[in-house]
């Protein structure tokens, strides 16, 4: 399913929650902060690359770079590789890139 998703699939979810459930830890809610196209598709039959930026909760703890199951009411469960970029307004910013 991930290989079929485009930036247009995520745009309606802008500023909506994506939840991560980890064993023994309270739910972690990330907010989809932006969806950005990253240039043209490499081939006509391929999707256009894009990035998703998420903001984590206000906390001094953050997720390590890795693959997490993010759950969204409209898109369902997605296994995404996210990387922390650094703090933004007291919240950690994370990025997922689709090529």
N, CA, C and O atoms as CSV, one atom per row, in Angstrom:
chain,resi,resn,atom,element,x,y,z
A,1,UNK,N,N,0.809,-1.187,0.000
A,1,UNK,CA,C,0.000,0.000,0.000
A,1,UNK,C,C,0.867,1.272,0.000
A,1,UNK,O,O,0.527,2.246,-0.672
A,2,UNK,N,N,1.973,1.270,0.742
A,2,UNK,CA,C,2.815,2.460,0.824
A,2,UNK,C,C,3.314,2.922,-0.543
A,2,UNK,O,O,3.440,4.121,-0.792
A,3,UNK,N,N,3.594,1.971,-1.421
A,3,UNK,CA,C,4.130,2.340,-2.734
A,3,UNK,C,C,3.086,3.018,-3.621
A,3,UNK,O,O,3.440,3.583,-4.656
A,4,UNK,N,N,1.831,2.976,-3.245
A,4,UNK,CA,C,0.750,3.611,-4.021
A,4,UNK,C,C,0.380,4.995,-3.492
A,4,UNK,O,O,-0.265,5.770,-4.199
A,5,UNK,N,N,0.773,5.314,-2.273
A,5,UNK,CA,C,0.402,6.593,-1.670
A,5,UNK,C,C,1.148,7.754,-2.321
A,5,UNK,O,O,2.310,7.625,-2.707
A,6,UNK,N,N,0.461,8.886,-2.437
A,6,UNK,CA,C,1.057,10.103,-2.965
A,6,UNK,C,C,0.858,11.229,-1.946
A,6,UNK,O,O,0.166,11.061,-0.943
A,7,UNK,N,N,1.465,12.357,-2.220
A,7,UNK,CA,C,1.295,13.493,-1.310
A,7,UNK,C,C,-0.183,13.883,-1.206
A,7,UNK,O,O,-0.638,14.318,-0.148
A,8,UNK,N,N,-0.927,13.729,-2.296
A,8,UNK,CA,C,-2.363,14.070,-2.288
A,8,UNK,C,C,-3.143,13.227,-1.276
A,8,UNK,O,O,-4.154,13.690,-0.749
A,9,UNK,N,N,-2.694,12.000,-0.993
A,9,UNK,CA,C,-3.365,11.156,-0.003
A,9,UNK,C,C,-3.201,11.705,1.413
A,9,UNK,O,O,-4.060,11.492,2.269
A,10,UNK,N,N,-2.100,12.411,1.656
A,10,UNK,CA,C,-1.822,12.926,2.994
A,10,UNK,C,C,-2.343,14.341,3.222
A,10,UNK,O,O,-2.581,14.724,4.367
A,11,UNK,N,N,-2.524,15.123,2.168
A,11,UNK,CA,C,-2.955,16.515,2.333
A,11,UNK,C,C,-4.228,16.665,3.163
A,11,UNK,O,O,-4.284,17.571,3.994
A,12,UNK,N,N,-5.266,15.820,2.983
A,12,UNK,CA,C,-6.465,15.971,3.822
A,12,UNK,C,C,-6.204,15.687,5.308
A,12,UNK,O,O,-7.027,16.029,6.158
A,13,UNK,N,N,-5.065,15.066,5.620
A,13,UNK,CA,C,-4.739,14.718,7.000
A,13,UNK,C,C,-3.842,15.759,7.671
A,13,UNK,O,O,-3.393,15.557,8.799
A,14,UNK,N,N,-3.581,16.867,6.983
A,14,UNK,CA,C,-2.750,17.927,7.532
A,14,UNK,C,C,-3.306,18.392,8.877
A,14,UNK,O,O,-4.497,18.679,9.001
A,15,UNK,N,N,-2.442,18.463,9.870
A,15,UNK,CA,C,-2.761,18.864,11.252
A,15,UNK,C,C,-3.646,17.846,11.981
A,15,UNK,O,O,-4.248,18.159,13.008
A,16,UNK,N,N,-3.716,16.649,11.447
A,16,UNK,CA,C,-4.466,15.562,12.086
A,16,UNK,C,C,-3.497,14.646,12.828
A,16,UNK,O,O,-2.307,14.630,12.513
A,17,UNK,N,N,-3.982,13.886,13.806
A,17,UNK,CA,C,-3.106,13.016,14.588
A,17,UNK,C,C,-2.782,11.699,13.889
A,17,UNK,O,O,-3.607,11.121,13.183
A,18,UNK,N,N,-1.562,11.253,14.112
A,18,UNK,CA,C,-1.086,9.921,13.754
A,18,UNK,C,C,-0.549,9.337,15.050
A,18,UNK,O,O,0.346,9.922,15.660
A,19,UNK,N,N,-1.068,8.205,15.483
A,19,UNK,CA,C,-0.767,7.640,16.794
A,19,UNK,C,C,0.224,6.493,16.661
A,19,UNK,O,O,0.120,5.657,15.763
A,20,UNK,N,N,1.195,6.474,17.583
A,20,UNK,CA,C,2.155,5.373,17.684
A,20,UNK,C,C,1.908,4.673,19.007
A,20,UNK,O,O,1.821,5.317,20.052
A,21,UNK,N,N,1.797,3.359,18.961
A,21,UNK,CA,C,1.606,2.550,20.167
A,21,UNK,C,C,2.879,1.727,20.375
A,21,UNK,O,O,3.253,0.917,19.527
A,22,UNK,N,N,3.534,1.945,21.509
A,22,UNK,CA,C,4.721,1.184,21.865
A,22,UNK,C,C,4.441,0.415,23.152
A,22,UNK,O,O,3.762,0.920,24.046
A,23,UNK,N,N,4.959,-0.788,23.245
A,23,UNK,CA,C,4.741,-1.613,24.436
A,23,UNK,C,C,5.227,-0.900,25.692
A,23,UNK,O,O,6.354,-0.407,25.743
A,24,UNK,N,N,4.370,-0.852,26.697
A,24,UNK,CA,C,4.736,-0.304,27.989
A,24,UNK,C,C,4.838,1.210,28.043
A,24,UNK,O,O,5.281,1.758,29.052
A,25,UNK,N,N,4.437,1.897,26.982
A,25,UNK,CA,C,4.526,3.361,26.933
A,25,UNK,C,C,3.164,3.903,26.530
A,25,UNK,O,O,2.455,3.293,25.730
A,26,UNK,N,N,2.804,5.051,27.087
A,26,UNK,CA,C,1.542,5.697,26.704
A,26,UNK,C,C,1.566,6.017,25.211
A,26,UNK,O,O,2.635,6.152,24.614
A,27,UNK,N,N,0.393,6.135,24.621
A,27,UNK,CA,C,0.289,6.473,23.197
A,27,UNK,C,C,1.101,7.728,22.894
A,27,UNK,O,O,1.134,8.667,23.689
A,28,UNK,N,N,1.748,7.731,21.747
A,28,UNK,CA,C,2.484,8.909,21.290
A,28,UNK,C,C,1.735,9.448,20.090
A,28,UNK,O,O,1.532,8.741,19.103
A,29,UNK,N,N,1.326,10.697,20.175
A,29,UNK,CA,C,0.557,11.308,19.089
A,29,UNK,C,C,1.440,12.298,18.333
A,29,UNK,O,O,1.984,13.241,18.908
A,30,UNK,N,N,1.566,12.055,17.032
A,30,UNK,CA,C,2.283,12.975,16.153
A,30,UNK,C,C,1.261,13.729,15.317
A,30,UNK,O,O,0.260,13.158,14.884
A,31,UNK,N,N,1.514,15.002,15.092
A,31,UNK,CA,C,0.643,15.820,14.251
A,31,UNK,C,C,1.301,15.997,12.890
A,31,UNK,O,O,2.463,16.397,12.815
A,32,UNK,N,N,0.581,15.707,11.820
A,32,UNK,CA,C,1.116,15.932,10.476
A,32,UNK,C,C,1.176,17.439,10.246
A,32,UNK,O,O,0.140,18.090,10.111
A,33,UNK,N,N,2.391,17.997,10.203
A,33,UNK,CA,C,2.579,19.442,10.133
A,33,UNK,C,C,2.720,19.954,8.707
A,33,UNK,O,O,2.328,21.085,8.421
A,34,UNK,N,N,3.275,19.139,7.800
A,34,UNK,CA,C,3.385,19.581,6.402
A,34,UNK,C,C,3.583,18.398,5.476
A,34,UNK,O,O,4.080,17.341,5.864
A,35,UNK,N,N,3.173,18.618,4.235
A,35,UNK,CA,C,3.340,17.662,3.137
A,35,UNK,C,C,4.002,18.444,2.010
A,35,UNK,O,O,3.466,19.456,1.558
A,36,UNK,N,N,5.169,17.981,1.552
A,36,UNK,CA,C,5.928,18.735,0.559
A,36,UNK,C,C,6.361,17.836,-0.599
A,36,UNK,O,O,6.997,16.804,-0.388
A,37,UNK,N,N,6.011,18.237,-1.821
A,37,UNK,CA,C,6.507,17.521,-2.995
A,37,UNK,C,C,7.980,17.844,-3.177
A,37,UNK,O,O,8.417,18.965,-2.916
A,38,UNK,N,N,8.751,16.845,-3.631
A,38,UNK,CA,C,10.207,16.984,-3.748
A,38,UNK,C,C,10.676,16.837,-5.195
A,38,UNK,O,O,11.591,16.060,-5.468
A,39,UNK,N,N,10.075,17.560,-6.106
A,39,UNK,CA,C,10.499,17.502,-7.503
A,39,UNK,C,C,9.643,16.552,-8.314
A,39,UNK,O,O,8.604,16.068,-7.867
A,40,UNK,N,N,10.114,16.307,-9.509
A,40,UNK,CA,C,9.372,15.481,-10.472
A,40,UNK,C,C,9.603,13.996,-10.217
A,40,UNK,O,O,10.585,13.599,-9.589
A,41,UNK,N,N,8.681,13.191,-10.717
A,41,UNK,CA,C,8.841,11.735,-10.651
A,41,UNK,C,C,10.028,11.336,-11.520
A,41,UNK,O,O,10.218,11.904,-12.595
A,42,UNK,N,N,10.841,10.355,-11.070
A,42,UNK,CA,C,12.008,9.951,-11.843
A,42,UNK,C,C,11.644,9.358,-13.214
A,42,UNK,O,O,12.383,9.515,-14.185
A,43,UNK,N,N,10.508,8.685,-13.272
A,43,UNK,CA,C,9.993,8.107,-14.517
A,43,UNK,C,C,8.500,8.393,-14.571
A,43,UNK,O,O,7.864,8.529,-13.525
A,44,UNK,N,N,7.926,8.488,-15.767
A,44,UNK,CA,C,6.493,8.814,-15.875
A,44,UNK,C,C,5.571,7.863,-15.099
A,44,UNK,O,O,4.534,8.293,-14.595
A,45,UNK,N,N,5.930,6.602,-15.000
A,45,UNK,CA,C,5.070,5.639,-14.308
A,45,UNK,C,C,5.287,5.613,-12.793
A,45,UNK,O,O,4.611,4.866,-12.086
A,46,UNK,N,N,6.226,6.423,-12.290
A,46,UNK,CA,C,6.510,6.448,-10.857
A,46,UNK,C,C,5.856,7.667,-10.198
A,46,UNK,O,O,5.541,8.657,-10.859
A,47,UNK,N,N,5.662,7.569,-8.896
A,47,UNK,CA,C,5.079,8.704,-8.171
A,47,UNK,C,C,6.134,9.794,-7.966
A,47,UNK,O,O,7.340,9.557,-8.033
A,48,UNK,N,N,5.631,10.964,-7.719
A,48,UNK,CA,C,6.469,12.111,-7.406
A,48,UNK,C,C,6.966,11.962,-5.963
A,48,UNK,O,O,6.154,11.697,-5.076
A,49,UNK,N,N,8.268,12.122,-5.695
A,49,UNK,CA,C,8.743,12.012,-4.313
A,49,UNK,C,C,8.173,13.132,-3.441
A,49,UNK,O,O,7.915,14.236,-3.921
A,50,UNK,N,N,7.980,12.830,-2.153
A,50,UNK,CA,C,7.450,13.825,-1.228
A,50,UNK,C,C,7.926,13.532,0.183
A,50,UNK,O,O,8.391,12.434,0.488
A,51,UNK,N,N,7.799,14.541,1.039
A,51,UNK,CA,C,8.154,14.352,2.443
A,51,UNK,C,C,6.978,14.742,3.329
A,51,UNK,O,O,6.142,15.573,2.975
A,52,UNK,N,N,6.953,14.115,4.477
A,52,UNK,CA,C,5.967,14.424,5.515
A,52,UNK,C,C,6.729,14.895,6.738
A,52,UNK,O,O,7.698,14.257,7.150
A,53,UNK,N,N,6.303,16.001,7.322
A,53,UNK,CA,C,6.876,16.473,8.573
A,53,UNK,C,C,5.825,16.339,9.664
A,53,UNK,O,O,4.692,16.799,9.523
A,54,UNK,N,N,6.227,15.705,10.742
A,54,UNK,CA,C,5.356,15.493,11.892
A,54,UNK,C,C,5.926,16.233,13.096
A,54,UNK,O,O,7.142,16.374,13.226
A,55,UNK,N,N,5.051,16.700,13.968
A,55,UNK,CA,C,5.458,17.271,15.245
A,55,UNK,C,C,5.014,16.339,16.355
A,55,UNK,O,O,3.855,15.928,16.420
A,56,UNK,N,N,5.961,16.013,17.232
A,56,UNK,CA,C,5.654,15.163,18.371
A,56,UNK,C,C,5.053,15.973,19.506
A,56,UNK,O,O,4.891,17.187,19.382
A,57,UNK,N,N,4.723,15.319,20.606
A,57,UNK,CA,C,4.161,16.030,21.759
A,57,UNK,C,C,5.232,16.895,22.426
A,57,UNK,O,O,6.427,16.658,22.252
A,58,UNK,N,N,4.803,17.884,23.180
A,58,UNK,CA,C,5.731,18.695,23.965
A,58,UNK,C,C,6.361,17.781,25.013
A,58,UNK,O,O,5.678,17.286,25.910
A,59,UNK,N,N,7.666,17.565,24.891
A,59,UNK,CA,C,8.347,16.626,25.775
A,59,UNK,C,C,9.851,16.786,25.596
A,59,UNK,O,O,10.309,17.312,24.582
A,60,UNK,N,N,10.612,16.333,26.579
A,60,UNK,CA,C,12.061,16.317,26.415
A,60,UNK,C,C,12.542,14.941,25.971
A,60,UNK,O,O,13.746,14.706,25.863
A,61,UNK,N,N,11.615,14.043,25.716
A,61,UNK,CA,C,11.938,12.721,25.183
A,61,UNK,C,C,11.454,12.656,23.745
A,61,UNK,O,O,10.477,13.308,23.377
A,62,UNK,N,N,12.146,11.867,22.936
A,62,UNK,CA,C,11.753,11.767,21.539
A,62,UNK,C,C,12.026,10.371,21.003
A,62,UNK,O,O,12.764,9.588,21.602
A,63,UNK,N,N,11.420,10.079,19.869
A,63,UNK,CA,C,11.601,8.788,19.208
A,63,UNK,C,C,12.937,8.765,18.486
A,63,UNK,O,O,13.366,9.772,17.922
A,64,UNK,N,N,13.584,7.625,18.506
A,64,UNK,CA,C,14.810,7.435,17.745
A,64,UNK,C,C,14.455,7.222,16.272
A,64,UNK,O,O,13.319,6.868,15.955
A,65,UNK,N,N,15.398,7.432,15.392
A,65,UNK,CA,C,15.200,7.128,13.984
A,65,UNK,C,C,14.861,5.652,13.842
A,65,UNK,O,O,15.516,4.799,14.440
A,66,UNK,N,N,13.836,5.351,13.049
A,66,UNK,CA,C,13.452,3.968,12.861
A,66,UNK,C,C,12.084,3.843,12.234
A,66,UNK,O,O,11.451,4.841,11.893
A,67,UNK,N,N,11.631,2.611,12.083
A,67,UNK,CA,C,10.329,2.323,11.493
A,67,UNK,C,C,9.296,2.154,12.603
A,67,UNK,O,O,9.489,1.388,13.548
A,68,UNK,N,N,8.207,2.883,12.464
A,68,UNK,CA,C,7.126,2.856,13.448
A,68,UNK,C,C,5.794,2.663,12.730
A,68,UNK,O,O,5.630,3.036,11.569
A,69,UNK,N,N,4.866,2.078,13.445
A,69,UNK,CA,C,3.502,1.922,12.934
A,69,UNK,C,C,2.709,3.155,13.360
A,69,UNK,O,O,2.436,3.351,14.545
A,70,UNK,N,N,2.345,3.976,12.390
A,70,UNK,CA,C,1.556,5.174,12.645
A,70,UNK,C,C,0.126,4.895,12.241
A,70,UNK,O,O,-0.133,4.421,11.134
A,71,UNK,N,N,-0.806,5.188,13.136
A,71,UNK,CA,C,-2.217,4.939,12.872
A,71,UNK,C,C,-2.957,6.260,12.718
A,71,UNK,O,O,-2.823,7.170,13.537
A,72,UNK,N,N,-3.737,6.340,11.650
A,72,UNK,CA,C,-4.534,7.532,11.366
A,72,UNK,C,C,-5.952,7.097,11.068
A,72,UNK,O,O,-6.170,6.061,10.440
A,73,UNK,N,N,-6.917,7.881,11.515
A,73,UNK,CA,C,-8.326,7.519,11.358
A,73,UNK,C,C,-8.706,7.281,9.896
A,73,UNK,O,O,-9.451,6.346,9.604
A,74,UNK,N,N,-8.216,8.093,8.989
A,74,UNK,CA,C,-8.586,7.971,7.578
A,74,UNK,C,C,-7.679,7.025,6.794
A,74,UNK,O,O,-8.166,6.260,5.961
A,75,UNK,N,N,-6.374,7.062,7.044
A,75,UNK,CA,C,-5.424,6.266,6.260
A,75,UNK,C,C,-5.163,4.884,6.843
A,75,UNK,O,O,-4.581,4.031,6.174
A,76,UNK,N,N,-5.584,4.656,8.078
A,76,UNK,CA,C,-5.338,3.366,8.711
A,76,UNK,C,C,-3.923,3.298,9.276
A,76,UNK,O,O,-3.351,4.322,9.651
A,77,UNK,N,N,-3.363,2.098,9.337
A,77,UNK,CA,C,-2.031,1.875,9.902
A,77,UNK,C,C,-0.988,1.863,8.791
A,77,UNK,O,O,-1.152,1.197,7.769
A,78,UNK,N,N,0.085,2.611,9.013
A,78,UNK,CA,C,1.173,2.711,8.044
A,78,UNK,C,C,2.495,2.471,8.754
A,78,UNK,O,O,2.744,3.047,9.813
A,79,UNK,N,N,3.340,1.629,8.182
A,79,UNK,CA,C,4.688,1.411,8.712
A,79,UNK,C,C,5.606,2.409,8.024
A,79,UNK,O,O,5.928,2.255,6.846
A,80,UNK,N,N,6.034,3.450,8.774
A,80,UNK,CA,C,6.844,4.516,8.192
A,80,UNK,C,C,8.197,4.603,8.882
A,80,UNK,O,O,8.304,4.447,10.098
A,81,UNK,N,N,9.227,4.856,8.081
A,81,UNK,CA,C,10.551,5.144,8.609
A,81,UNK,C,C,10.601,6.643,8.855
A,81,UNK,O,O,10.462,7.438,7.925
A,82,UNK,N,N,10.799,7.026,10.112
A,82,UNK,CA,C,10.862,8.448,10.445
A,82,UNK,C,C,12.204,8.757,11.104
A,82,UNK,O,O,12.822,7.904,11.743
A,83,UNK,N,N,12.627,9.993,10.928
A,83,UNK,CA,C,13.876,10.450,11.526
A,83,UNK,C,C,13.625,11.760,12.263
A,83,UNK,O,O,12.950,12.645,11.737
A,84,UNK,N,N,14.162,11.894,13.482
A,84,UNK,CA,C,14.022,13.161,14.196
A,84,UNK,C,C,14.916,14.214,13.533
A,84,UNK,O,O,16.070,13.940,13.204
A,85,UNK,N,N,14.373,15.415,13.343
A,85,UNK,CA,C,15.131,16.507,12.729
A,85,UNK,C,C,15.637,17.498,13.756
A,85,UNK,O,O,16.647,18.165,13.533
A,86,UNK,N,N,14.956,17.597,14.861
A,86,UNK,CA,C,15.329,18.556,15.898
A,86,UNK,C,C,14.093,19.213,16.460
A,86,UNK,O,O,13.001,19.075,15.908
A,87,UNK,N,N,14.264,19.934,17.567
A,87,UNK,CA,C,13.112,20.564,18.212
A,87,UNK,C,C,12.582,21.753,17.416
A,87,UNK,O,O,13.336,22.475,16.764
A,88,UNK,N,N,11.269,21.936,17.489
A,88,UNK,CA,C,10.589,23.080,16.874
A,88,UNK,C,C,9.475,23.493,17.817
A,88,UNK,O,O,8.527,22.735,18.025
A,89,UNK,N,N,9.576,24.670,18.384
A,89,UNK,CA,C,8.577,25.202,19.307
A,89,UNK,C,C,8.301,24.238,20.457
A,89,UNK,O,O,7.148,24.032,20.835
A,90,UNK,N,N,9.357,23.651,21.011
A,90,UNK,CA,C,9.219,22.755,22.157
A,90,UNK,C,C,8.749,21.357,21.809
A,90,UNK,O,O,8.504,20.546,22.702
A,91,UNK,N,N,8.622,21.063,20.529
A,91,UNK,CA,C,8.186,19.730,20.086
A,91,UNK,C,C,9.208,19.186,19.083
A,91,UNK,O,O,9.763,19.945,18.288
A,92,UNK,N,N,9.454,17.885,19.120
A,92,UNK,CA,C,10.386,17.291,18.189
A,92,UNK,C,C,9.730,17.176,16.806
A,92,UNK,O,O,8.566,16.797,16.679
A,93,UNK,N,N,10.501,17.509,15.792
A,93,UNK,CA,C,10.020,17.401,14.415
A,93,UNK,C,C,10.605,16.114,13.814
A,93,UNK,O,O,11.787,15.815,13.986
A,94,UNK,N,N,9.760,15.370,13.113
A,94,UNK,CA,C,10.151,14.108,12.476
A,94,UNK,C,C,9.841,14.185,10.991
A,94,UNK,O,O,8.906,14.866,10.570
A,95,UNK,N,N,10.648,13.469,10.198
A,95,UNK,CA,C,10.421,13.467,8.753
A,95,UNK,C,C,10.345,12.040,8.228
A,95,UNK,O,O,11.088,11.155,8.651
A,96,UNK,N,N,9.424,11.850,7.295
A,96,UNK,CA,C,9.314,10.608,6.511
A,96,UNK,C,C,9.395,11.022,5.046
A,96,UNK,O,O,8.712,11.954,4.621
A,97,UNK,N,N,10.227,10.331,4.280
A,97,UNK,CA,C,10.392,10.659,2.858
A,97,UNK,C,C,9.918,9.480,2.022
A,97,UNK,O,O,10.243,8.325,2.296
A,98,UNK,N,N,9.136,9.805,0.990
A,98,UNK,CA,C,8.645,8.814,0.043
A,98,UNK,C,C,9.312,9.092,-1.299
A,98,UNK,O,O,9.247,10.211,-1.807
A,99,UNK,N,N,9.954,8.072,-1.876
A,99,UNK,CA,C,10.592,8.254,-3.178
A,99,UNK,C,C,9.882,7.467,-4.239
A,99,UNK,O,O,10.282,7.499,-5.403
